[in-house]
Amino acid sequence: MTENEIFEFLKNVLTDYFEIDANKITMDARLNEDLDVDSIDAIDMMSYIKKETGREIEPAQFKEVKTIRDIIDIIMKQMNNNENN
């Protein structure tokens, strides 16, 4: 998956499952402050990410996540690590 494909996937999850206005979802949108994603929503989002990408974001990693871009960076890093192994 490319960075843009991951972004589009996250955007679809946030609009379809969390009913967030697509216009609010940008790479730099802050999950809590801009999108009102709370901790329960974050757990659900991690589940959708794992199901779609096969990548699991550990709770400790997710605590560091502030923006959509942060999630994409974690997934891209995991994908690159797997390619190099």
N, C-alpha and C positions, 0 to 999 in steps of 0.2 A: 504494500500500500504506500502511496505517496503521502506527503504532508497534506496536500489538498484533499485527497480522498479521505484521510482521517478526519480532517476538519468537516467535510460534508457529512460524514457518518455521525460525528458528534452533534452537528447542527440538527440532523434528522432526529436523533435520539431526544435532544432537548425540546424540539418542537412537537414531536409525536407523543412522547411519553410524559413530558413535564409541562406541556402546553405553554412553552416560552415563545414569545414573539420572535420570529426568525430575524427581524431587523435588529434586535438587541444582540444577536450572537455574532461576535467578531473574534478574531484571534486573541485580541487583548481584553475581551470581556472578562471581568472578574466574576467568578462563580457565585460567591455569596453576595457581594455588594450590587453587582449589575444584573445578575440573573436570578437572584433569590434561591439558589440551590443550597439547601440545608444539609446537615450531616446524613440524614436518612436518604435524601435524594442522591447524595454522593455515593452511598453504598449501592443503591440501585444502578447508578450510572456505571460504577466499576463492574457490576455484573454484566451489563449490556456490552461494555468494552471487551470483557473477556470472551463473551459469547461470539461476538463479531470478529474480533482480531486474533483471538487466541492468546492475547497478552494480558497478563494479570498485573494490575497495579497494586502493590502492597499497601496496606493501610498507612505504614510509616511514610511511604513515598507520597501518598495522597494528602497527608497532612501538610506537605510542602507546596501543594498545588494551590495556586491563586487564580490562574487564568486558563482559558481554553488552550493557549499556546503551551502552557506548562504540561498539560495532559499529552498534547501532541509530541512534545519533546521527549517525554518518558517513553511513549510507544515507539517513536523513531529510534531512540537509543537502544531499546530492547531488540528491535528488529535488526539494527546494525550489529549488535553483539552476537545475535544468533547467526548472522551471515558470516561473521569472522571466526566462528567456532566450527 
